[in-house]
Amino acid sequence: MTKYQFSNISLVVSTIIIVALDYFIGYWLILLLIPLFAFYISLLVMGSASIRFNFYLKSLKRAAIPGKIVALTFDDGPDEKITPKILEILDFYNIKAGFFCVGSKIEESPKIVKTVFSKGHVVGNHSYSHSKIFDLRSTKNMIIEIEKTNDLIEKTIGKKPTLFRPPFGVTNPLLAKAIKTTGVISLGWSLRSWDTNGKIDKVVSRLKRKVHAGDIILFHDNRENTPEILSRFLPYLIDNGYQVVPLDKLLKVKAYEEN
Ligand SMILES: [Zn+2]
């Protein structure tokens, strides 16, 4: 049972109890429904905004195996300018990561996705449009986006991915249904780098402070600052005894469908 289903059942049961008690004790008791519904609505909003909360569906977000290990993931590419720079840094440290690609960008730069795959990184699905209103779409449209991107990836690298990362990490019951229907595995993260809108110094020191064994770290391979952040953060990880392992190894999942 998901936290969402549990919340719905709890709301119905609590409402019935309050209404029943209200009949026996006094009508003022009905006022308790106001904080109850307010709490329920805030749960729905929080559950939608944070994939880490695992509210509507279960998303993988931490290591499935023990050890002082972490995995790196890069969203929103492929990007002609930034992705190659990141690949170069990862090559230097002999690190394999996960790249969650946007379907429309794969159409523009399939060669980069081929390179990512040929270097041994995991290629995953990050929707076709990465629209800001992706989570407002119907289940049918979400399914179309997931399948279209999976087909594009298969056409490009010859493998169909199993991992899907929801755009912006936003989830809801419609997406939960789309994920179930398509059979993809939802992937979240445990540590967000904030490479999207932070100053490099601040981002790097925050990453150093927050990183823990088992983390899946979220970066973006279409952001100007990300290569430098990575160049400064990776030596810290290595000096402090962290092993940066391939995403599929850390999750103990197969990154592609078996043929
Ligand atoms: Zn994204």
Residues whose N, C-alpha, C, O or C-beta is under 5 A from the ligand:
A	BS01	ZN	D75 D76 P167 F168
